[in-house]
Amino acid sequence: MTAGRVARRWAHLVLGGALLMPFYLLVSAALPLLVDGADPLREAGWQFAAFGCALPLAALAGLVFPLLRPLEAAAVRALCAVPADRLADGPAVSWAARRRSALWFTAHLLAGGIVSGMTLSAPPAAAMLLAVPFGAELPGLRWPTSLAGVLAPLIGVALLALLLGTAWGSGALLARWAPALLGPTPADRLAAAERRAAELAARNRLARELHDAVGHALSAVTLQAGAARRVLDRDPEFARQALAAIEDTTREAVAELDAVLGLLREEHETGPAAPAPTLDGLAALLDRTRAAGVEVTAELSGDLAAVPPVVSREAYRIVQEGLSNALRHAGPVPVTVRAGLAEGELELLIVNAVAGAGAARAQRAGGGRGLPGIAERARLLGGAASAGAADGRWRLTARLPVAGAGADGGAR
C-alpha cells in the first residue's frame, strides 16, 4: 500500500472523528445534568463514557437520515480507493439499507474517534519521550536512572508505531467493509435494473418513432423527386404537382418529428407535447403516398374513430412503416391497405406486388428496424404481426386487441 493511500485513509478516519464531535459534545453536556458528579471535561473515565454514549446517537442518525449513505459513499470513493461501482449512489430508502448505513456510520465514527484521539496525543508524548536522553524531564514519571535514556525513546517509537498501525489497520478494515455496508442492497439493484429497462424501452420507442416517421417521409420524397426529374421537360405540370407533394410530405414529416421530440421534452416542460398521428390521419397518409406515384387502394371497415388512442397511434405507425417498406423495396407498385375491426381486434393488412421476388426478399432479409419495430409495437399491445412474400406478393399483417386498451396515454 502506498504512502498516499495510507494518508488518504488516515484523513478519512480523522473525518470520522470530526463527525463524532457533535454527538460527543451533546452527551458531554447532558451527562452532568443526568448523573451527579459526572465531569466529561476533566475526568478521563467520564470522557470514555461520553465517547461510548455518543456512538448509539450516531447509529440513530444513520437510521433516521437516508442521505448519510451517499455522503459516506462519496467520502469512501475519494479517500479509501474503493471502486465507485461497488458503492450505492442514492439515499438509503429501505430499512435494510438504513441499518447497513447506520452500522457503517457507527464503525466510521468509532474508528475515527480512536485514531483522532491518538493523533492528537501520541505525537506530542512521543516527542517528549524521544527528548528524555537529551535532558528533558517528564513530570509525574519516575524512571530508573540507568534505563531512562534507553527506555523512554523506545516507548516513544512504540507510540508512533502504534498510531501508524492503528490508522493503517482501521483504514484497511473500513475499506473492506465499505462495499458490504455502503454497497447496493438487492432492492437497490432491482430498482436500478428497472430504471435501466425503462430507459432502454424509452430509447427503443424513440428509435421506432423516428424510424417510422422520418423513414416514410424520405422514401416518399425520393420517389416524388425521381418522378419529377424524369418528366420535368415533357410534363412540367406533373413536375409541379410532385414538388408540391414533396413540400406537403416534408411539412408533415417535420410535424411528426416535433411530436417525437416532444416525447423528450415532456419530462422537462409543463406544456403538452405535439400529438402523435392516429388513424384519423390515415387518409392524409395514403394521399401523400399516392402523390409519390403509388397506386394505393384502401379498404376500411368498422368505426376506426372508436379505436382507443394508444392502439390507434400504433396502428398508424404500422401502416406507415408498411407503406415505407413498399416504397423502399418494391418501388411504385400497387399497394392495398386494409383496416377493420373484428371480434375485439383491429386487423391491418398491407399487400403489394413484388417486382423481382428474389431480389426483394434478399433486400428485406438484409435487416433494418422496420419489421422488428412493427412486431415490437404489436407485442407491446398484446397483439401479433407477421410479414412475408408468397406468390409474388408481400403481405404484412397485424392484429391489435382493442378490448380493454382504454384511452390511456393521451396524445403522444
Secondary structure, DSSP 8 states (H G I E B T S, - for coil): --HHHHHHHHHHHHHHHHHHHHHHHHHHHHHHHHSTT--TTT-HHHHHHHHHHHHHHHHHHHHH-TTHHHHHHHHHHHHS---GGGS--S---SHHHHHHHHHHHHHHHHHHHHHHHHHHHHHHHHHHHHTGGGT---TT----TTTHHHHHHHHHHHHHHHHHHHHHHHHHHHHHHHHHHHS--HHHHHHHHHHHHHHHHHHHHHHHHHHHHHHHHHHHHHHHHHHHHHHTTT-HHHHHHHHHHHHHHHHHHHHHHHHHHHHHHTTT-SS-------GGGHHHHHHHHHHTT--EEEEEES-GGGS-HHHHHHHHHHHHHHHHHIIIII-S--EEEEEEEETTEEEEEEEEE-SSHHHHHHHHTT--SHHHHHHHHHHHTT-EEEEEEETTEEEEEEEEE-TT-TTTT---
